[in-house]
Amino acid sequence: MEKQAWAESWEDSNTRFHRPDVHPYVLKHLTPFALMEKSIFVPLCGRSLDLVYFSQFAERVVGVEQVEEVILQFFAENQLAYEKVGERYISNNLTIFCKDLFALTPEEVGEIDLVYDRASLVALPLPLRVEYLQKMETLTAPGTEYFLNTLEYAPALNTAPFSIAPEEVYGYFPNYVIKHVESPEVSHHRLMRKFNLHFLREHGFMMRKLHNASYASLHESASRRFYEFS
């Protein structure tokens, strides 16, 4: 999904990335104990209820969403008081930046212990996906944990959410140790019915960054995996 298309999807009430509940993978793998004293970063956060869950147990939660109306809806729906300071919407230990993710700086985000990506990577086509991987490189340090959620389905669609198989994930994150923790087939997923898919799996990956990677290595890995498995 292109940057402008992301904004238009919310304006058109096309909220296909939004869930009305906390994701079950979050409840299973990102337990309250695992979140204690952690700083959580949620890119392209939308108005996800996962933000509320994280804020109940983590020390600090930072999201970024470029559509202001979505941020206002989030606080209204969850009855959370907030204050607006520049581009920041702040409610206790939760901060949501109203700006383009690609313009966000490490200084603004601060130290990150855990990245939660449920619908960011799958929303982006190449080359924007490569740009996203490089941005996450600049925002994270070695030792950062990363929970990634992807969809894999067939036949592949040339639209978001894009199908991303486990083999591609290993290519996109060559500098991470990756544990593949979830891969169930979801026969009742709305995409199955809408596009008459043969199958759909919802993958979960718990990862940890070992070292920084260069833009060239990320571009090479991402491009090779994309064309090899697309």
Biotite code that builds the C-alpha atoms (Angstrom):
import biotite.structure as struc

atoms = struc.array([
    struc.Atom([0.000, 0.000, 0.000], chain_id="A", res_id=1, res_name="MET", atom_name="CA", element="C"),
    struc.Atom([1.424, 3.392, -1.012], chain_id="A", res_id=2, res_name="GLU", atom_name="CA", element="C"),
    struc.Atom([1.605, 6.161, 1.566], chain_id="A", res_id=3, res_name="LYS", atom_name="CA", element="C"),
    struc.Atom([-1.318, 8.096, 0.087], chain_id="A", res_id=4, res_name="GLN", atom_name="CA", element="C"),
    struc.Atom([-3.367, 4.936, -0.344], chain_id="A", res_id=5, res_name="ALA", atom_name="CA", element="C"),
    struc.Atom([-2.992, 4.227, 3.383], chain_id="A", res_id=6, res_name="TRP", atom_name="CA", element="C"),
    struc.Atom([-4.601, 7.565, 4.200], chain_id="A", res_id=7, res_name="ALA", atom_name="CA", element="C"),
    struc.Atom([-7.325, 7.110, 1.589], chain_id="A", res_id=8, res_name="GLU", atom_name="CA", element="C"),
    struc.Atom([-8.197, 3.658, 2.930], chain_id="A", res_id=9, res_name="SER", atom_name="CA", element="C"),
    struc.Atom([-9.183, 5.210, 6.269], chain_id="A", res_id=10, res_name="TRP", atom_name="CA", element="C"),
    struc.Atom([-10.949, 8.164, 4.690], chain_id="A", res_id=11, res_name="GLU", atom_name="CA", element="C"),
    struc.Atom([-13.030, 5.762, 2.585], chain_id="A", res_id=12, res_name="ASP", atom_name="CA", element="C"),
    struc.Atom([-13.823, 3.656, 5.694], chain_id="A", res_id=13, res_name="SER", atom_name="CA", element="C"),
    struc.Atom([-11.857, 0.832, 4.094], chain_id="A", res_id=14, res_name="ASN", atom_name="CA", element="C"),
    struc.Atom([-10.537, -0.383, 7.449], chain_id="A", res_id=15, res_name="THR", atom_name="CA", element="C"),
    struc.Atom([-9.600, -3.876, 6.327], chain_id="A", res_id=16, res_name="ARG", atom_name="CA", element="C"),
    struc.Atom([-6.505, -3.887, 8.576], chain_id="A", res_id=17, res_name="PHE", atom_name="CA", element="C"),
    struc.Atom([-8.435, -3.037, 11.735], chain_id="A", res_id=18, res_name="HIS", atom_name="CA", element="C"),
    struc.Atom([-9.499, -5.721, 14.232], chain_id="A", res_id=19, res_name="ARG", atom_name="CA", element="C"),
    struc.Atom([-12.163, -5.027, 16.881], chain_id="A", res_id=20, res_name="PRO", atom_name="CA", element="C"),
    struc.Atom([-10.182, -6.997, 19.499], chain_id="A", res_id=21, res_name="ASP", atom_name="CA", element="C"),
    struc.Atom([-6.678, -7.678, 20.754], chain_id="A", res_id=22, res_name="VAL", atom_name="CA", element="C"),
    struc.Atom([-4.941, -10.062, 18.394], chain_id="A", res_id=23, res_name="HIS", atom_name="CA", element="C"),
    struc.Atom([-4.804, -13.613, 19.826], chain_id="A", res_id=24, res_name="PRO", atom_name="CA", element="C"),
    struc.Atom([-1.099, -13.875, 18.979], chain_id="A", res_id=25, res_name="TYR", atom_name="CA", element="C"),
    struc.Atom([-0.505, -10.893, 21.268], chain_id="A", res_id=26, res_name="VAL", atom_name="CA", element="C"),
    struc.Atom([-2.309, -12.550, 24.160], chain_id="A", res_id=27, res_name="LEU", atom_name="CA", element="C"),
    struc.Atom([-0.408, -15.797, 23.625], chain_id="A", res_id=28, res_name="LYS", atom_name="CA", element="C"),
    struc.Atom([3.129, -14.581, 22.955], chain_id="A", res_id=29, res_name="HIS", atom_name="CA", element="C"),
    struc.Atom([3.345, -11.040, 24.367], chain_id="A", res_id=30, res_name="LEU", atom_name="CA", element="C"),
    struc.Atom([2.147, -11.762, 27.873], chain_id="A", res_id=31, res_name="THR", atom_name="CA", element="C"),
    struc.Atom([2.003, -9.153, 30.641], chain_id="A", res_id=32, res_name="PRO", atom_name="CA", element="C"),
    struc.Atom([5.192, -10.565, 32.150], chain_id="A", res_id=33, res_name="PHE", atom_name="CA", element="C"),
    struc.Atom([6.992, -10.340, 28.774], chain_id="A", res_id=34, res_name="ALA", atom_name="CA", element="C"),
    struc.Atom([5.977, -6.686, 28.413], chain_id="A", res_id=35, res_name="LEU", atom_name="CA", element="C"),
    struc.Atom([7.033, -5.489, 31.863], chain_id="A", res_id=36, res_name="MET", atom_name="CA", element="C"),
    struc.Atom([9.518, -2.597, 31.783], chain_id="A", res_id=37, res_name="GLU", atom_name="CA", element="C"),
    struc.Atom([9.571, -2.704, 27.964], chain_id="A", res_id=38, res_name="LYS", atom_name="CA", element="C"),
    struc.Atom([9.297, 0.104, 25.415], chain_id="A", res_id=39, res_name="SER", atom_name="CA", element="C"),
    struc.Atom([7.009, -1.031, 22.589], chain_id="A", res_id=40, res_name="ILE", atom_name="CA", element="C"),
    struc.Atom([6.927, 0.478, 19.096], chain_id="A", res_id=41, res_name="PHE", atom_name="CA", element="C"),
    struc.Atom([3.923, -0.086, 16.803], chain_id="A", res_id=42, res_name="VAL", atom_name="CA", element="C"),
    struc.Atom([4.406, 1.168, 13.210], chain_id="A", res_id=43, res_name="PRO", atom_name="CA", element="C"),
    struc.Atom([1.326, 2.067, 11.139], chain_id="A", res_id=44, res_name="LEU", atom_name="CA", element="C"),
    struc.Atom([-0.695, 1.503, 14.298], chain_id="A", res_id=45, res_name="CYS", atom_name="CA", element="C"),
    struc.Atom([-4.082, 2.714, 13.098], chain_id="A", res_id=46, res_name="GLY", atom_name="CA", element="C"),
    struc.Atom([-6.532, 2.537, 16.003], chain_id="A", res_id=47, res_name="ARG", atom_name="CA", element="C"),
    struc.Atom([-5.498, -0.945, 17.105], chain_id="A", res_id=48, res_name="SER", atom_name="CA", element="C"),
    struc.Atom([-6.724, -2.204, 20.468], chain_id="A", res_id=49, res_name="LEU", atom_name="CA", element="C"),
    struc.Atom([-3.335, -3.859, 20.852], chain_id="A", res_id=50, res_name="ASP", atom_name="CA", element="C"),
    struc.Atom([-2.077, -0.403, 21.849], chain_id="A", res_id=51, res_name="LEU", atom_name="CA", element="C"),
    struc.Atom([-4.394, -0.384, 24.877], chain_id="A", res_id=52, res_name="VAL", atom_name="CA", element="C"),
    struc.Atom([-3.269, -3.860, 25.896], chain_id="A", res_id=53, res_name="TYR", atom_name="CA", element="C"),
    struc.Atom([0.408, -2.934, 25.612], chain_id="A", res_id=54, res_name="PHE", atom_name="CA", element="C"),
    struc.Atom([-0.067, 0.261, 27.620], chain_id="A", res_id=55, res_name="SER", atom_name="CA", element="C"),
    struc.Atom([-1.531, -1.719, 30.525], chain_id="A", res_id=56, res_name="GLN", atom_name="CA", element="C"),
    struc.Atom([1.672, -3.684, 31.064], chain_id="A", res_id=57, res_name="PHE", atom_name="CA", element="C"),
    struc.Atom([4.618, -2.076, 29.250], chain_id="A", res_id=58, res_name="ALA", atom_name="CA", element="C"),
    struc.Atom([6.590, 0.858, 30.554], chain_id="A", res_id=59, res_name="GLU", atom_name="CA", element="C"),
    struc.Atom([6.164, 2.890, 27.357], chain_id="A", res_id=60, res_name="ARG", atom_name="CA", element="C"),
    struc.Atom([4.225, 2.456, 24.098], chain_id="A", res_id=61, res_name="VAL", atom_name="CA", element="C"),
    struc.Atom([4.868, 4.452, 20.926], chain_id="A", res_id=62, res_name="VAL", atom_name="CA", element="C"),
    struc.Atom([2.738, 4.266, 17.797], chain_id="A", res_id=63, res_name="GLY", atom_name="CA", element="C"),
    struc.Atom([2.798, 6.167, 14.538], chain_id="A", res_id=64, res_name="VAL", atom_name="CA", element="C"),
    struc.Atom([-0.228, 6.893, 12.348], chain_id="A", res_id=65, res_name="GLU", atom_name="CA", element="C"),
    struc.Atom([-0.333, 9.588, 9.679], chain_id="A", res_id=66, res_name="GLN", atom_name="CA", element="C"),
    struc.Atom([-4.123, 10.046, 9.577], chain_id="A", res_id=67, res_name="VAL", atom_name="CA", element="C"),
    struc.Atom([-5.151, 12.348, 12.422], chain_id="A", res_id=68, res_name="GLU", atom_name="CA", element="C"),
    struc.Atom([-8.817, 11.328, 12.333], chain_id="A", res_id=69, res_name="GLU", atom_name="CA", element="C"),
    struc.Atom([-7.846, 7.721, 13.041], chain_id="A", res_id=70, res_name="VAL", atom_name="CA", element="C"),
    struc.Atom([-5.893, 8.799, 16.130], chain_id="A", res_id=71, res_name="ILE", atom_name="CA", element="C"),
    struc.Atom([-8.824, 10.839, 17.387], chain_id="A", res_id=72, res_name="LEU", atom_name="CA", element="C"),
    struc.Atom([-11.139, 7.871, 16.823], chain_id="A", res_id=73, res_name="GLN", atom_name="CA", element="C"),
    struc.Atom([-8.780, 5.649, 18.821], chain_id="A", res_id=74, res_name="PHE", atom_name="CA", element="C"),
    struc.Atom([-8.854, 7.883, 21.891], chain_id="A", res_id=75, res_name="PHE", atom_name="CA", element="C"),
    struc.Atom([-12.621, 8.427, 21.628], chain_id="A", res_id=76, res_name="ALA", atom_name="CA", element="C"),
    struc.Atom([-13.448, 4.734, 21.194], chain_id="A", res_id=77, res_name="GLU", atom_name="CA", element="C"),
    struc.Atom([-11.313, 3.761, 24.173], chain_id="A", res_id=78, res_name="ASN", atom_name="CA", element="C"),
    struc.Atom([-12.384, 6.740, 26.306], chain_id="A", res_id=79, res_name="GLN", atom_name="CA", element="C"),
    struc.Atom([-8.795, 7.818, 26.887], chain_id="A", res_id=80, res_name="LEU", atom_name="CA", element="C"),
    struc.Atom([-7.897, 11.365, 27.842], chain_id="A", res_id=81, res_name="ALA", atom_name="CA", element="C"),
    struc.Atom([-4.927, 12.778, 25.945], chain_id="A", res_id=82, res_name="TYR", atom_name="CA", element="C"),
    struc.Atom([-2.965, 15.921, 25.323], chain_id="A", res_id=83, res_name="GLU", atom_name="CA", element="C"),
    struc.Atom([-1.575, 17.050, 21.981], chain_id="A", res_id=84, res_name="LYS", atom_name="CA", element="C"),
    struc.Atom([2.011, 18.263, 21.980], chain_id="A", res_id=85, res_name="VAL", atom_name="CA", element="C"),
    struc.Atom([3.177, 19.090, 18.474], chain_id="A", res_id=86, res_name="GLY", atom_name="CA", element="C"),
    struc.Atom([2.856, 15.883, 16.456], chain_id="A", res_id=87, res_name="GLU", atom_name="CA", element="C"),
    struc.Atom([2.425, 13.779, 19.597], chain_id="A", res_id=88, res_name="ARG", atom_name="CA", element="C"),
    struc.Atom([-0.842, 12.596, 21.112], chain_id="A", res_id=89, res_name="TYR", atom_name="CA", element="C"),
    struc.Atom([-0.034, 11.559, 24.674], chain_id="A", res_id=90, res_name="ILE", atom_name="CA", element="C"),
    struc.Atom([-2.099, 9.524, 27.142], chain_id="A", res_id=91, res_name="SER", atom_name="CA", element="C"),
    struc.Atom([-0.075, 8.482, 30.198], chain_id="A", res_id=92, res_name="ASN", atom_name="CA", element="C"),
    struc.Atom([2.570, 6.006, 28.925], chain_id="A", res_id=93, res_name="ASN", atom_name="CA", element="C"),
    struc.Atom([1.117, 5.863, 25.392], chain_id="A", res_id=94, res_name="LEU", atom_name="CA", element="C"),
    struc.Atom([2.271, 8.230, 22.649], chain_id="A", res_id=95, res_name="THR", atom_name="CA", element="C"),
    struc.Atom([0.990, 8.241, 19.076], chain_id="A", res_id=96, res_name="ILE", atom_name="CA", element="C"),
    struc.Atom([2.835, 10.310, 16.491], chain_id="A", res_id=97, res_name="PHE", atom_name="CA", element="C"),
    struc.Atom([0.662, 11.856, 13.797], chain_id="A", res_id=98, res_name="CYS", atom_name="CA", element="C"),
    struc.Atom([3.141, 11.740, 10.939], chain_id="A", res_id=99, res_name="LYS", atom_name="CA", element="C"),
    struc.Atom([4.557, 9.641, 8.134], chain_id="A", res_id=100, res_name="ASP", atom_name="CA", element="C"),
    struc.Atom([6.484, 6.666, 9.511], chain_id="A", res_id=101, res_name="LEU", atom_name="CA", element="C"),
    struc.Atom([9.258, 7.310, 7.015], chain_id="A", res_id=102, res_name="PHE", atom_name="CA", element="C"),
    struc.Atom([9.810, 10.787, 8.485], chain_id="A", res_id=103, res_name="ALA", atom_name="CA", element="C"),
    struc.Atom([10.087, 9.504, 12.059], chain_id="A", res_id=104, res_name="LEU", atom_name="CA", element="C"),
    struc.Atom([13.526, 9.789, 13.652], chain_id="A", res_id=105, res_name="THR", atom_name="CA", element="C"),
    struc.Atom([15.283, 7.595, 16.251], chain_id="A", res_id=106, res_name="PRO", atom_name="CA", element="C"),
    struc.Atom([15.444, 10.613, 18.546], chain_id="A", res_id=107, res_name="GLU", atom_name="CA", element="C"),
    struc.Atom([11.650, 10.975, 18.464], chain_id="A", res_id=108, res_name="GLU", atom_name="CA", element="C"),
    struc.Atom([10.957, 7.300, 19.085], chain_id="A", res_id=109, res_name="VAL", atom_name="CA", element="C"),
    struc.Atom([13.614, 6.775, 21.728], chain_id="A", res_id=110, res_name="GLY", atom_name="CA", element="C"),
    struc.Atom([14.967, 3.383, 22.784], chain_id="A", res_id=111, res_name="GLU", atom_name="CA", element="C"),
    struc.Atom([12.870, 0.446, 21.573], chain_id="A", res_id=112, res_name="ILE", atom_name="CA", element="C"),
    struc.Atom([12.779, -2.960, 23.259], chain_id="A", res_id=113, res_name="ASP", atom_name="CA", element="C"),
    struc.Atom([10.074, -4.549, 21.095], chain_id="A", res_id=114, res_name="LEU", atom_name="CA", element="C"),
    struc.Atom([8.574, -3.820, 17.669], chain_id="A", res_id=115, res_name="VAL", atom_name="CA", element="C"),
    struc.Atom([5.058, -5.114, 17.037], chain_id="A", res_id=116, res_name="TYR", atom_name="CA", element="C"),
    struc.Atom([4.239, -5.413, 13.332], chain_id="A", res_id=117, res_name="ASP", atom_name="CA", element="C"),
    struc.Atom([0.836, -6.924, 12.628], chain_id="A", res_id=118, res_name="ARG", atom_name="CA", element="C"),
    struc.Atom([-0.200, -5.142, 9.428], chain_id="A", res_id=119, res_name="ALA", atom_name="CA", element="C"),
    struc.Atom([2.716, -3.004, 8.289], chain_id="A", res_id=120, res_name="SER", atom_name="CA", element="C"),
    struc.Atom([5.020, -5.205, 6.235], chain_id="A", res_id=121, res_name="LEU", atom_name="CA", element="C"),
    struc.Atom([2.089, -6.931, 4.506], chain_id="A", res_id=122, res_name="VAL", atom_name="CA", element="C"),
    struc.Atom([0.620, -3.534, 3.577], chain_id="A", res_id=123, res_name="ALA", atom_name="CA", element="C"),
    struc.Atom([3.609, -2.480, 1.491], chain_id="A", res_id=124, res_name="LEU", atom_name="CA", element="C"),
    struc.Atom([4.678, -3.393, -2.052], chain_id="A", res_id=125, res_name="PRO", atom_name="CA", element="C"),
    struc.Atom([8.257, -3.306, -3.242], chain_id="A", res_id=126, res_name="LEU", atom_name="CA", element="C"),
    struc.Atom([10.179, -0.998, -3.338], chain_id="A", res_id=127, res_name="PRO", atom_name="CA", element="C"),
    struc.Atom([8.313, 0.618, -0.421], chain_id="A", res_id=128, res_name="LEU", atom_name="CA", element="C"),
    struc.Atom([8.738, -2.607, 1.538], chain_id="A", res_id=129, res_name="ARG", atom_name="CA", element="C"),
    struc.Atom([12.512, -2.286, 1.224], chain_id="A", res_id=130, res_name="VAL", atom_name="CA", element="C"),
    struc.Atom([12.288, 1.337, 2.343], chain_id="A", res_id=131, res_name="GLU", atom_name="CA", element="C"),
    struc.Atom([10.263, 0.181, 5.351], chain_id="A", res_id=132, res_name="TYR", atom_name="CA", element="C"),
    struc.Atom([12.877, -2.436, 6.299], chain_id="A", res_id=133, res_name="LEU", atom_name="CA", element="C"),
    struc.Atom([15.595, 0.203, 6.143], chain_id="A", res_id=134, res_name="GLN", atom_name="CA", element="C"),
    struc.Atom([13.542, 2.603, 8.276], chain_id="A", res_id=135, res_name="LYS", atom_name="CA", element="C"),
    struc.Atom([13.098, -0.093, 10.929], chain_id="A", res_id=136, res_name="MET", atom_name="CA", element="C"),
    struc.Atom([16.855, -0.652, 10.817], chain_id="A", res_id=137, res_name="GLU", atom_name="CA", element="C"),
    struc.Atom([17.450, 2.994, 11.682], chain_id="A", res_id=138, res_name="THR", atom_name="CA", element="C"),
    struc.Atom([14.929, 2.906, 14.545], chain_id="A", res_id=139, res_name="LEU", atom_name="CA", element="C"),
    struc.Atom([16.156, -0.282, 16.225], chain_id="A", res_id=140, res_name="THR", atom_name="CA", element="C"),
    struc.Atom([19.384, -1.427, 17.856], chain_id="A", res_id=141, res_name="ALA", atom_name="CA", element="C"),
    struc.Atom([20.910, -4.895, 18.221], chain_id="A", res_id=142, res_name="PRO", atom_name="CA", element="C"),
    struc.Atom([19.002, -6.828, 20.867], chain_id="A", res_id=143, res_name="GLY", atom_name="CA", element="C"),
    struc.Atom([15.613, -5.408, 19.858], chain_id="A", res_id=144, res_name="THR", atom_name="CA", element="C"),
    struc.Atom([12.822, -7.985, 19.845], chain_id="A", res_id=145, res_name="GLU", atom_name="CA", element="C"),
    struc.Atom([10.376, -7.990, 16.938], chain_id="A", res_id=146, res_name="TYR", atom_name="CA", element="C"),
    struc.Atom([7.010, -9.714, 16.695], chain_id="A", res_id=147, res_name="PHE", atom_name="CA", element="C"),
    struc.Atom([5.906, -10.004, 13.068], chain_id="A", res_id=148, res_name="LEU", atom_name="CA", element="C"),
    struc.Atom([2.542, -11.182, 11.781], chain_id="A", res_id=149, res_name="ASN", atom_name="CA", element="C"),
    struc.Atom([2.171, -12.030, 8.050], chain_id="A", res_id=150, res_name="THR", atom_name="CA", element="C"),
    struc.Atom([-0.356, -13.648, 5.757], chain_id="A", res_id=151, res_name="LEU", atom_name="CA", element="C"),
    struc.Atom([0.477, -16.305, 3.174], chain_id="A", res_id=152, res_name="GLU", atom_name="CA", element="C"),
    struc.Atom([-2.118, -17.271, 0.598], chain_id="A", res_id=153, res_name="TYR", atom_name="CA", element="C"),
    struc.Atom([-2.684, -18.399, -2.968], chain_id="A", res_id=154, res_name="ALA", atom_name="CA", element="C"),
    struc.Atom([-3.298, -17.303, -5.587], chain_id="A", res_id=155, res_name="PRO", atom_name="CA", element="C"),
    struc.Atom([-1.252, -14.190, -4.806], chain_id="A", res_id=156, res_name="ALA", atom_name="CA", element="C"),
    struc.Atom([-2.942, -10.796, -5.095], chain_id="A", res_id=157, res_name="LEU", atom_name="CA", element="C"),
    struc.Atom([-1.369, -7.631, -6.405], chain_id="A", res_id=158, res_name="ASN", atom_name="CA", element="C"),
    struc.Atom([-2.863, -5.617, -3.565], chain_id="A", res_id=159, res_name="THR", atom_name="CA", element="C"),
    struc.Atom([-2.581, -5.264, 0.196], chain_id="A", res_id=160, res_name="ALA", atom_name="CA", element="C"),
    struc.Atom([-2.442, -7.232, 2.348], chain_id="A", res_id=161, res_name="PRO", atom_name="CA", element="C"),
    struc.Atom([0.275, -8.913, 0.330], chain_id="A", res_id=162, res_name="PHE", atom_name="CA", element="C"),
    struc.Atom([1.111, -12.592, 0.727], chain_id="A", res_id=163, res_name="SER", atom_name="CA", element="C"),
    struc.Atom([4.441, -13.054, 2.525], chain_id="A", res_id=164, res_name="ILE", atom_name="CA", element="C"),
    struc.Atom([5.681, -16.611, 3.061], chain_id="A", res_id=165, res_name="ALA", atom_name="CA", element="C"),
    struc.Atom([8.094, -17.661, 5.825], chain_id="A", res_id=166, res_name="PRO", atom_name="CA", element="C"),
    struc.Atom([10.925, -18.016, 3.294], chain_id="A", res_id=167, res_name="GLU", atom_name="CA", element="C"),
    struc.Atom([10.540, -14.347, 2.417], chain_id="A", res_id=168, res_name="GLU", atom_name="CA", element="C"),
    struc.Atom([10.625, -13.314, 6.081], chain_id="A", res_id=169, res_name="VAL", atom_name="CA", element="C"),
    struc.Atom([14.013, -14.995, 6.498], chain_id="A", res_id=170, res_name="TYR", atom_name="CA", element="C"),
    struc.Atom([15.203, -13.009, 3.501], chain_id="A", res_id=171, res_name="GLY", atom_name="CA", element="C"),
    struc.Atom([13.800, -9.706, 4.740], chain_id="A", res_id=172, res_name="TYR", atom_name="CA", element="C"),
    struc.Atom([15.449, -10.038, 8.155], chain_id="A", res_id=173, res_name="PHE", atom_name="CA", element="C"),
    struc.Atom([18.909, -11.546, 7.466], chain_id="A", res_id=174, res_name="PRO", atom_name="CA", element="C"),
    struc.Atom([20.361, -9.991, 10.626], chain_id="A", res_id=175, res_name="ASN", atom_name="CA", element="C"),
    struc.Atom([17.744, -11.462, 12.984], chain_id="A", res_id=176, res_name="TYR", atom_name="CA", element="C"),
    struc.Atom([17.388, -14.775, 14.752], chain_id="A", res_id=177, res_name="VAL", atom_name="CA", element="C"),
    struc.Atom([13.872, -15.895, 13.868], chain_id="A", res_id=178, res_name="ILE", atom_name="CA", element="C"),
    struc.Atom([11.515, -18.275, 15.648], chain_id="A", res_id=179, res_name="LYS", atom_name="CA", element="C"),
    struc.Atom([8.438, -19.239, 13.622], chain_id="A", res_id=180, res_name="HIS", atom_name="CA", element="C"),
    struc.Atom([5.802, -19.523, 16.351], chain_id="A", res_id=181, res_name="VAL", atom_name="CA", element="C"),
    struc.Atom([2.468, -19.581, 14.474], chain_id="A", res_id=182, res_name="GLU", atom_name="CA", element="C"),
    struc.Atom([1.308, -20.892, 11.072], chain_id="A", res_id=183, res_name="SER", atom_name="CA", element="C"),
    struc.Atom([-2.335, -22.060, 11.218], chain_id="A", res_id=184, res_name="PRO", atom_name="CA", element="C"),
    struc.Atom([-4.547, -22.198, 8.163], chain_id="A", res_id=185, res_name="GLU", atom_name="CA", element="C"),
    struc.Atom([-7.464, -19.796, 8.562], chain_id="A", res_id=186, res_name="VAL", atom_name="CA", element="C"),
    struc.Atom([-10.275, -21.146, 6.418], chain_id="A", res_id=187, res_name="SER", atom_name="CA", element="C"),
    struc.Atom([-12.797, -18.583, 7.729], chain_id="A", res_id=188, res_name="HIS", atom_name="CA", element="C"),
    struc.Atom([-10.686, -15.507, 6.896], chain_id="A", res_id=189, res_name="HIS", atom_name="CA", element="C"),
    struc.Atom([-12.651, -12.878, 4.958], chain_id="A", res_id=190, res_name="ARG", atom_name="CA", element="C"),
    struc.Atom([-10.046, -12.895, 2.162], chain_id="A", res_id=191, res_name="LEU", atom_name="CA", element="C"),
    struc.Atom([-10.778, -16.566, 1.529], chain_id="A", res_id=192, res_name="MET", atom_name="CA", element="C"),
    struc.Atom([-14.367, -15.766, 0.626], chain_id="A", res_id=193, res_name="ARG", atom_name="CA", element="C"),
    struc.Atom([-13.731, -12.454, -1.096], chain_id="A", res_id=194, res_name="LYS", atom_name="CA", element="C"),
    struc.Atom([-11.043, -13.699, -3.489], chain_id="A", res_id=195, res_name="PHE", atom_name="CA", element="C"),
    struc.Atom([-11.820, -17.422, -3.577], chain_id="A", res_id=196, res_name="ASN", atom_name="CA", element="C"),
    struc.Atom([-8.356, -18.293, -2.266], chain_id="A", res_id=197, res_name="LEU", atom_name="CA", element="C"),
    struc.Atom([-7.047, -21.863, -2.217], chain_id="A", res_id=198, res_name="HIS", atom_name="CA", element="C"),
    struc.Atom([-5.621, -21.428, 1.295], chain_id="A", res_id=199, res_name="PHE", atom_name="CA", element="C"),
    struc.Atom([-4.572, -18.758, 3.781], chain_id="A", res_id=200, res_name="LEU", atom_name="CA", element="C"),
    struc.Atom([-2.114, -19.050, 6.671], chain_id="A", res_id=201, res_name="ARG", atom_name="CA", element="C"),
    struc.Atom([-1.517, -16.429, 9.326], chain_id="A", res_id=202, res_name="GLU", atom_name="CA", element="C"),
    struc.Atom([2.097, -16.585, 10.441], chain_id="A", res_id=203, res_name="HIS", atom_name="CA", element="C"),
    struc.Atom([3.666, -15.280, 13.610], chain_id="A", res_id=204, res_name="GLY", atom_name="CA", element="C"),
    struc.Atom([7.397, -14.757, 14.091], chain_id="A", res_id=205, res_name="PHE", atom_name="CA", element="C"),
    struc.Atom([9.265, -13.861, 17.258], chain_id="A", res_id=206, res_name="MET", atom_name="CA", element="C"),
    struc.Atom([12.593, -12.365, 16.243], chain_id="A", res_id=207, res_name="MET", atom_name="CA", element="C"),
    struc.Atom([15.630, -10.720, 17.833], chain_id="A", res_id=208, res_name="ARG", atom_name="CA", element="C"),
    struc.Atom([18.034, -8.376, 16.077], chain_id="A", res_id=209, res_name="LYS", atom_name="CA", element="C"),
    struc.Atom([21.632, -9.589, 16.179], chain_id="A", res_id=210, res_name="LEU", atom_name="CA", element="C"),
    struc.Atom([23.381, -6.735, 14.390], chain_id="A", res_id=211, res_name="HIS", atom_name="CA", element="C"),
    struc.Atom([22.721, -3.807, 12.083], chain_id="A", res_id=212, res_name="ASN", atom_name="CA", element="C"),
    struc.Atom([22.326, -4.434, 8.351], chain_id="A", res_id=213, res_name="ALA", atom_name="CA", element="C"),
    struc.Atom([23.214, -2.164, 5.460], chain_id="A", res_id=214, res_name="SER", atom_name="CA", element="C"),
    struc.Atom([20.663, -0.811, 2.992], chain_id="A", res_id=215, res_name="TYR", atom_name="CA", element="C"),
    struc.Atom([22.404, -2.699, 0.183], chain_id="A", res_id=216, res_name="ALA", atom_name="CA", element="C"),
    struc.Atom([22.119, -6.050, 1.965], chain_id="A", res_id=217, res_name="SER", atom_name="CA", element="C"),
    struc.Atom([18.464, -5.471, 2.817], chain_id="A", res_id=218, res_name="LEU", atom_name="CA", element="C"),
    struc.Atom([17.648, -4.426, -0.738], chain_id="A", res_id=219, res_name="HIS", atom_name="CA", element="C"),
    struc.Atom([19.415, -7.467, -2.163], chain_id="A", res_id=220, res_name="GLU", atom_name="CA", element="C"),
    struc.Atom([17.771, -9.900, 0.255], chain_id="A", res_id=221, res_name="SER", atom_name="CA", element="C"),
    struc.Atom([14.299, -8.413, -0.075], chain_id="A", res_id=222, res_name="ALA", atom_name="CA", element="C"),
    struc.Atom([14.415, -8.195, -3.854], chain_id="A", res_id=223, res_name="SER", atom_name="CA", element="C"),
    struc.Atom([15.776, -11.723, -4.260], chain_id="A", res_id=224, res_name="ARG", atom_name="CA", element="C"),
    struc.Atom([13.164, -13.229, -1.948], chain_id="A", res_id=225, res_name="ARG", atom_name="CA", element="C"),
    struc.Atom([10.340, -11.260, -3.523], chain_id="A", res_id=226, res_name="PHE", atom_name="CA", element="C"),
    struc.Atom([11.081, -12.325, -7.076], chain_id="A", res_id=227, res_name="TYR", atom_name="CA", element="C"),
    struc.Atom([11.964, -15.876, -6.069], chain_id="A", res_id=228, res_name="GLU", atom_name="CA", element="C"),
    struc.Atom([8.690, -16.526, -4.256], chain_id="A", res_id=229, res_name="PHE", atom_name="CA", element="C"),
    struc.Atom([6.226, -14.165, -5.946], chain_id="A", res_id=230, res_name="SER", atom_name="CA", element="C"),
])
